[in-house]
Amino acid sequence: MRQIFPEHQEALGPADPLSAAGLLRPGDGAADDLVAALADIYAYPTPADGVWVRANFVASIDGAVAVEGQSARLSGPADRLVFTVLRSLADVVVAGASTVRAERYRQAQPGELLQRIRSGRPPAPPIAVVTRRVELDLSDRLFSQRPDRARTIVLTTELAGEERLKEAARVADVVVAGTHTVSAQAMLDALAARGHRKILVEGGTMLLGQLVEEQVLEELCLTISPVIEGGHGTGRLTASSGPAWLTQMRLATVLEDDGFLLTRYLRA
Ligand SMILES: NC(=O)c1ccc[n+]([C@@H]2O[C@H](COP(=O)([O-])OP(=O)(O)OC[C@H]3O[C@@H](n4cnc5c(N)ncnc54)[C@H](OP(=O)(O)O)[C@@H]3O)[C@@H](O)[C@H]2O)c1
């Protein structure tokens, strides 16, 4: 892996394409150095209120965010490593209900995170699902009550109804944060009230569209996968029904590994 921007002479990791499995093994000097370099690059800034909203996406060259409804085929070893680094650095991982259903989300697993960069914090961040009606399988692994897993947070609305809210509250930390929709600010307030300020949004497109529209997205980590998807019906990175607008972003970092570009943009 190498850093293209800002220009950096030394390789961040081995010249060969990453082998994710090998690189995540602690004790391997090259892997440890690479993880330390990535943790440094992706360290959360600390604004006055401590809240920072970062999103992480992978897309094809032509902008598709899913192949046959899932993002897995767009990803690769370097993207998976950065995905893991970003989760390891986050207080909470936020996802929209459609992403949770499409990608069969589960709670973050302490064993799959880089504990060496989570120092002093719980071994895994909770997943927070944003949903209007809680149309989620509450018996699913996302809601397991294992003591080593962080209890899932459900950010929802009054549309869910009292009965559904009660059922969800048995397996999750439920917050009713809106009547018909949860505003981005209401999401952030509910998460900050639980001590979660380093926020990682993993999608999907509707949720990202809303965060952009409400101007709370500070950072977008976008992996461009070296494939063309061909436009087989998948949407673009953000979905919104509001009027068009432009949010000016500033390029902060570009890494490259095996043809994958790992970019990082900050709100200008
Ligand atoms: N390439 C990538 O990096 C990446 C990342 C994530 C997702 N994806 C792909 O994107 C697709 C899913 O994205 P999507 O745009 O369809 O959906 P999404 O944003 O994940 O979820 C949309 C749903 O989330 C809930 N929701 C979102 N914003 C809300 C708000 N403000 N208040 C209340 N509820 C809210 C609603 O759920 P209810 O239905 O409960 O009302 C809504 O129908 C999947 O194919 C997934 O594979 C790709």
PDBQT file of the ligand as one rigid body, heavy atoms in Angstrom, charges set to zero:
ROOT
HETATM    1  N1  LIG A 301     -20.982   0.450  -1.200  1.00  0.00    +0.000 N 
HETATM    2  C1  LIG A 301     -21.151   0.750   0.054  1.00  0.00    +0.000 C 
HETATM    3  O1  LIG A 301     -20.200   1.169   0.729  1.00  0.00    +0.000 OA
HETATM    4  C2  LIG A 301     -22.500   0.604   0.685  1.00  0.00    +0.000 A 
HETATM    5  C3  LIG A 301     -22.682   1.006   2.008  1.00  0.00    +0.000 A 
HETATM    6  C4  LIG A 301     -23.959   0.847   2.562  1.00  0.00    +0.000 A 
HETATM    7  C5  LIG A 301     -24.998   0.353   1.800  1.00  0.00    +0.000 A 
HETATM    8  N2  LIG A 301     -24.767  -0.034   0.537  1.00  0.00    +0.000 N 
HETATM    9  C6  LIG A 301     -25.851  -0.562  -0.293  1.00  0.00    +0.000 C 
HETATM   10  O2  LIG A 301     -26.900   0.402  -0.302  1.00  0.00    +0.000 OA
HETATM   11  C7  LIG A 301     -28.152  -0.276  -0.347  1.00  0.00    +0.000 C 
HETATM   12  C8  LIG A 301     -29.023   0.241   0.805  1.00  0.00    +0.000 C 
HETATM   13  O3  LIG A 301     -29.071   1.650   0.780  1.00  0.00    +0.000 OA
HETATM   14  P1  LIG A 301     -30.451   2.430   0.746  1.00  0.00    +0.000 P 
HETATM   15  O4  LIG A 301     -30.230   3.817   0.319  1.00  0.00    +0.000 OA
HETATM   16  O5  LIG A 301     -31.420   1.623   0.022  1.00  0.00    +0.000 OA
HETATM   17  O6  LIG A 301     -30.858   2.439   2.234  1.00  0.00    +0.000 OA
HETATM   18  P2  LIG A 301     -30.345   2.945   3.663  1.00  0.00    +0.000 P 
HETATM   19  O7  LIG A 301     -29.982   4.382   3.683  1.00  0.00    +0.000 OA
HETATM   20  O8  LIG A 301     -29.397   1.958   4.202  1.00  0.00    +0.000 OA
HETATM   21  O9  LIG A 301     -31.699   2.707   4.429  1.00  0.00    +0.000 OA
HETATM   22  C9  LIG A 301     -32.874   3.378   4.082  1.00  0.00    +0.000 C 
HETATM   23  C10 LIG A 301     -33.855   3.056   5.162  1.00  0.00    +0.000 C 
HETATM   24  O10 LIG A 301     -33.263   3.466   6.410  1.00  0.00    +0.000 OA
HETATM   25  C11 LIG A 301     -34.220   4.102   7.206  1.00  0.00    +0.000 C 
HETATM   26  N3  LIG A 301     -33.870   5.497   7.290  1.00  0.00    +0.000 N 
HETATM   27  C12 LIG A 301     -32.890   6.136   6.608  1.00  0.00    +0.000 A 
HETATM   28  N4  LIG A 301     -32.848   7.404   6.988  1.00  0.00    +0.000 NA
HETATM   29  C13 LIG A 301     -33.790   7.549   7.934  1.00  0.00    +0.000 A 
HETATM   30  C14 LIG A 301     -34.212   8.621   8.736  1.00  0.00    +0.000 A 
HETATM   31  N5  LIG A 301     -33.667   9.811   8.617  1.00  0.00    +0.000 N 
HETATM   32  N6  LIG A 301     -35.211   8.431   9.631  1.00  0.00    +0.000 NA
HETATM   33  C15 LIG A 301     -35.780   7.221   9.761  1.00  0.00    +0.000 A 
HETATM   34  N7  LIG A 301     -35.423   6.156   9.025  1.00  0.00    +0.000 NA
HETATM   35  C16 LIG A 301     -34.449   6.332   8.128  1.00  0.00    +0.000 A 
HETATM   36  C17 LIG A 301     -35.547   3.876   6.535  1.00  0.00    +0.000 C 
HETATM   37  O11 LIG A 301     -35.899   2.591   7.039  1.00  0.00    +0.000 OA
HETATM   38  P3  LIG A 301     -37.339   1.977   7.240  1.00  0.00    +0.000 P 
HETATM   39  O12 LIG A 301     -37.471   1.125   6.041  1.00  0.00    +0.000 OA
HETATM   40  O13 LIG A 301     -37.257   1.188   8.476  1.00  0.00    +0.000 OA
HETATM   41  O14 LIG A 301     -38.264   3.128   7.311  1.00  0.00    +0.000 OA
HETATM   42  C18 LIG A 301     -35.164   3.800   5.079  1.00  0.00    +0.000 C 
HETATM   43  O15 LIG A 301     -36.078   3.085   4.300  1.00  0.00    +0.000 OA
HETATM   44  C19 LIG A 301     -27.852  -1.759  -0.229  1.00  0.00    +0.000 C 
HETATM   45  O16 LIG A 301     -27.873  -2.316  -1.521  1.00  0.00    +0.000 OA
HETATM   46  C20 LIG A 301     -26.434  -1.797   0.318  1.00  0.00    +0.000 C 
HETATM   47  O17 LIG A 301     -25.749  -2.934  -0.121  1.00  0.00    +0.000 OA
HETATM   48  C21 LIG A 301     -23.547   0.085  -0.050  1.00  0.00    +0.000 A 
ENDROOT
TORSDOF 0
